[in-house]
Amino acid sequence: MDQRTPPDLAYDAVAAARAVAQMAAIRADGQDRDDGFPTEDVADLHRLGLLSAPVPVGCGGLGLGEETGAAKLAEVLRLVGYGSLALGRVYEGHVNALQLIARHGDAAQHRRLFADARAGHLFGVWATEPPGNGLVCCGADSDMRLRGVKVFASGAGHVTRALVTARRDGDGMTLMLVVPLARGERADLSSWHAHGMRASATGSVDFSGLALDPGDILGAPDSYFGQPGFSGGAWRFAAVQLGGIEAVFDAWRGHLDRTGRGEDPHQLARLGDGAMAVEGARLWIARGAAAMAEGRLAPARAVALVNLVRLAVERAGLDVLQLAQRSVGLQGFLRGHPLERLSRDLATYLRQPAPDGALVGAAAEILKAGGMVGDLWKGEGP
């Protein structure tokens, strides 16, 4: 890594995230349309230093998310998600990309790509493909080109540094690439008519014909799938989801206060159940973030823990949604009510892939583990 001027130790990433969240919450309703995107909020992320904060300290960033910064990153992601789940989804992808670059990139890639982050480029990680038209890297080093499409690409048309996976023509091994894109280039949002998360600009991106340089290839073939990093990073999107859960909870609590219905014992009982769900999700995320940062657990054990984290947060979100909607009633489904968009966004973002597989895989690891259940997540010691 290139050594640069030490970061400003007075910088407060959590305070910056809180400021971003406050403005994002104000703008979110206006962005809630099929062609919406939190452009001004991303600009705030850059202006307040959060696009460059995940860059390692030795490369001119703050190391947000490194071993000493995981708890702070969880708080930052939670706050950004509280302001806007669409913004939180995009920012979590940016953080993920920078962490993958830090882990797998060489010194030249660190200099170039981290400079891009400091300059305000938005990064994203796009790995999902349509059947039969996935991304393929063709040709020799002197004439490499891409063919194919990525789908469910959040920030499509706005991400200008896309970290993507592509099969290598010939042997089928998976390459990890960081591809520069111009704003608005190659993106198609016409199929994104989702119930919620409308402002996340999630669509397809056609890379066909795009020329590559060998320096665009990140790490060794198939390194993208290395564990525990591949599955263990799920705690980050769970932290964003927690912000959305808290936003729903506060909209629900505010409704009870405004309408004078908070003294009803049934309403209070629901609110108490919701508060337990929120705090339970927070504790799960703290455990998962710490475990991944400390690296004390064996890869399979770390993956099992983080799978439980994402499922516990999903369950908390579904519980809070049900409780809030039952408490508020029909008003919470009417456009203009604070709960309406927040509920749609959260219900959509909670739909992460393969929840049943994550649960069964975690349970299988727990079943074969020896010792006491209370020692499962302690690791192997210092």
Secondary structure, DSSP 8 states (H G I E B T S, - for coil): --------TT--HHHHHHHHHHHHHHHHHHH-STT---HHHHHHHHHTTTTTTTS-GGGTS--TTSTTTHHHHHHHHHHHHHH-HHHHHHHHHHHHHHHHHHHH--HHHHHHHHHHHHTT--EEEE----TT---EEES-GGGEEEE-EEEEETTTTT-SEEEEEEEETTT--EEEEEEE--TTTTEE-TT---SS-GGG--EEEE-TT-EE-GGGEESSTTGGG-TTHHHHTHHHHHHHHHHHHHHHHHHHHHHHHHHT-TTSHHHHHHHHHHHHHHHHHHHHHHHHHHHHHH--S-HHHHHHHHHHHHHHHHHHHHHHHHHHHHHHGGGGGSTTSHHHHHHHHHHHHT--S-HHHHHHHHHHHHHH--S-GGGTTSTT--
